[in-house]
Amino acid sequence: MITQKNVKPVVRKWVSAVIRAVLIVGLLFLTQGCGAKYHLKRAIAKDPTILDSVVLKVDTTIITQIEEVRDTLILREIDTITLERNGVRIDLRRVYDTIEVDVQCPPDTIRIQKEIRVPQVVYKEKSFNKWLISILIMSFFLSTFGLIKLLK
């Protein structure tokens, strides 16, 4: 037969087992969080424009330096020839037995343009609703009054 003395330890064991089970299940739920993929899907569902890409133009400028070449050849008469082609200037001077060659290459500018697609990230500030604050304040007061009634 079951007596009063035997009932209390059985109930205590049962209650402690239930509390342990609830704590274990609660801890499991707390440790299992939402992954980044879930949050990304929600963000895309709220605002699909965050996946749009932006086109950036990148300009590269290369400037070359002036190059000069001088050379000498010896002959007997006087003469001067100037050649200019594609921005390169060549001066040939023949003074008696000497030939002077001056070559000037002006600096050149090379421009390279590339278009690079960059994903656009739009940051939006999250606003807090006023009705949520009012509900929070009302629930605080109601729970406080409820506790006061229970404790009296």
Disulfide bonds with the S-S distance in Angstrom:
none
